[in-house]
Amino acid sequence: MSKFFSKKYKDLVPYTPGEQPKDQAYIKLNTNESPFDLSKDILDGLLESRNPRLYSDISCVELRQKLASMFGVDENNIICGNGSDELLYFCFMAFCDDDTPAVFANITYGFYEVYANVNRIPYCIKNLNSDFTINVSDYLNQNKTIFIANPNAWTGILLSLDDIERIVSSNPDNVVVIDEAYVDFGGQSAVELTKKYDNLLVIQTFSKSRSMAGARLAFAIASQDLINDLNTIKFSVNPYNVNSLSQCLGSVVLDNDKLIQQNIKTIIENREYLVSELDKLNFETLPSKANFILTKHDSITGFDLYKKLKENGILVRYSELSELKDYVRITIGTKEQMDKLIDAIKFII
Ligand SMILES: *Cc1c(COP(=O)(O)O)cnc(C)c1O
């Protein structure tokens, strides 16, 4: 820390992203990216279609129009962001306060705690049940701003729409943020409920199911008032938050949704395949509706399995959390990648 660094942030513990080592080529199953590249058709012409000399469209009109018709909402119910990370950050700024703390689970997306800390927002952590499901009653009548990843990060476990509605309807004076980064892999989106509840805000991203993690593009859907609040923050922080190339790419990807749906279907099949192969090897795997699984084997800790797989050229993720020390999190890749992973695991255990 330099002597110039603000004292406000002296205790800040930043988010730890999954590693991106460059020492060799790895089969990369550690950060939940899609294994499928966007087609050449989609990528061609990108530079021609948007001139980077000019500022990007400040309101992402084309993208918002396409998303609006896709989700059956008005474009005023949508804001685009530089990844869901940015929109989540805006939500912490906009909807939390000293007297409106944040609420989230002990095991969930690590950024929630970081964003609360960097904004100096008090927060309340709710432990998951012993089977890693969310205890819904912990989130009823809270008078706090609630953040839920659905399916949940690290576990992949899905909360039902009925449970989400119970949580949203019991907190009418507070915002409930549902982070649907993985919803396309077998979940049901809560977007429909945003028409009924003005305190519900749903965030989705192009990073996981739409093969665009590096383009940094996401969107939130909610009542117009909530979207206006996020726009107030956006126009106070970074008005041109989505660059023109990513806007263009996102728009073309929405036009090619059939391809994306095909990729999603393959990833779901590969997930079921991997889980059944791991079952045969006596792994215990949580029921995932995401593009990753959390799994463990009696004979090895999460860290040791991570380390041995890395030696074999395969990157997975382990967690520092004591509750997850037996587990590794594995991103679902192509069938070939899953077969190589299974071979390596057989060799290791
Ligand atoms: C990956 C992830 C994000 C971040 O997504 P970006 O849109 O790439 O910023 C947000 N929430 C959860 C739960 C995630 O797993």
The ligand as a Gaussian input file, in Angstrom:
#p B3LYP/6-31G(d) Opt

LIG

0 1
 C      -19.758000     -14.864000     -13.395000
 C      -20.734000     -14.253000     -12.447000
 C      -21.016000     -12.899000     -12.485000
 C      -20.190000     -11.936000     -13.289000
 O      -20.557000     -11.928000     -14.556000
 P      -20.044000     -10.792000     -15.562000
 O      -21.285000     -10.488000     -16.295000
 O      -18.991000     -11.459000     -16.367000
 O      -19.543000      -9.627000     -14.772000
 C      -22.010000     -12.408000     -11.665000
 N      -22.669000     -13.204000     -10.816000
 C      -22.397000     -14.512000     -10.723000
 C      -23.147000     -15.346000      -9.761000
 C      -21.404000     -15.066000     -11.524000
 O      -21.078000     -16.339000     -11.388000

